[in-house]
Amino acid sequence: MPTSFVLYALSVFAMATITDDANSCVRRGMQQFREGKVAESLEEFAEAMKKDPRIEPYLWQQGISQYYAKQYAEGRRQFELHRVVNPHDVENAAWHFLCVAQADGLQKARRSLIEIDTARDPRVPLAQVYALYAGDGSAAEILAAAAEADNAQATMYAHLYLGLYYEVAGEPAKAETHLRQAVAAKLENVYMHEVAKVHIQQRNWMP
């Protein structure tokens, strides 16, 4: 049995036993983030880890808050930790890439891109997003895949990850255009949709 599978199986068991107090902190942290209170969200995530240290590898939400707090080294570490418990998540690899790109540039981010099997993450168009971040794909392929899927979530993912990519690539106008389109997707109670909203707020882009 592969070591990675053993680690993953153990991590699923561990997550099932995380204390309610720690999980409550995570929920509060997520709500603070939705409200644009990045520093406060990080306080809640830190409190969650104090209440139950086993939760740390699962805290991808903390990594996103660290990104917006410009704590790129800490965010990179968080997404590397999350890989242990969620090894084939394109979004985890993407946020790791974004943290590295902000700190050290696109070329180093590509060299450091977490290797995953994109076939294990069926969400459209995340395979195409991964290819773009790896330097092998294009924006056109992402948008085409989202158009073929023809649903609000695929549209949101396409524009969110294009906008984030263009920002670290030094193309702010394209970044803003795509992130506004991500926000415009007709979705409710989808955390990554809320991330797009917070991004616009954090960048002080006018309505």
Secondary structure as the mmCIF struct_conf table of DSSP 4:
data_model
#
loop_
_struct_conf.conf_type_id
_struct_conf.id
_struct_conf.beg_label_comp_id
_struct_conf.beg_label_asym_id
_struct_conf.beg_label_seq_id
_struct_conf.end_label_comp_id
_struct_conf.end_label_asym_id
_struct_conf.end_label_seq_id
HELX_RH_AL_P HELX_RH_AL_P1 THR A 3 ALA A 16
TURN_TY1_P TURN_TY1_P1 THR A 17 THR A 17
HELX_RH_AL_P HELX_RH_AL_P2 ASP A 20 ARG A 34
TURN_TY1_P TURN_TY1_P2 GLU A 35 GLY A 36
HELX_RH_AL_P HELX_RH_AL_P3 VAL A 38 LYS A 51
HELX_RH_3T_P HELX_RH_3T_P1 PRO A 53 TYR A 58
HELX_RH_AL_P HELX_RH_AL_P4 TRP A 60 TYR A 68
TURN_TY1_P TURN_TY1_P3 ALA A 69 LYS A 70
HELX_RH_AL_P HELX_RH_AL_P5 TYR A 72 VAL A 85
BEND BEND1 ASN A 86 ASN A 86
TURN_TY1_P TURN_TY1_P4 PRO A 87 HIS A 88
HELX_RH_AL_P HELX_RH_AL_P6 VAL A 90 ASP A 104
HELX_RH_AL_P HELX_RH_AL_P7 LEU A 106 ARG A 111
TURN_TY1_P TURN_TY1_P5 SER A 112 SER A 112
HELX_LH_PP_P HELX_LH_PP_P1 LEU A 113 GLU A 115
HELX_RH_3T_P HELX_RH_3T_P2 THR A 118 ARG A 120
TURN_TY1_P TURN_TY1_P6 VAL A 124 PRO A 125
HELX_RH_AL_P HELX_RH_AL_P8 LEU A 126 ALA A 134
TURN_TY1_P TURN_TY1_P7 GLY A 135 GLY A 135
BEND BEND2 ASP A 136 ASP A 136
HELX_RH_AL_P HELX_RH_AL_P9 ALA A 139 ALA A 149
TURN_TY1_P TURN_TY1_P8 ASP A 150 ASP A 150
BEND BEND3 ASN A 151 ASN A 151
HELX_RH_AL_P HELX_RH_AL_P10 ALA A 152 VAL A 168
TURN_TY1_P TURN_TY1_P9 ALA A 169 GLY A 170
HELX_RH_AL_P HELX_RH_AL_P11 PRO A 172 ALA A 184
BEND BEND4 ALA A 185 ALA A 185
BEND BEND5 GLU A 188 ASN A 189
HELX_RH_AL_P HELX_RH_AL_P12 TYR A 191 GLN A 202
TURN_TY1_P TURN_TY1_P10 ARG A 203 ASN A 204
#
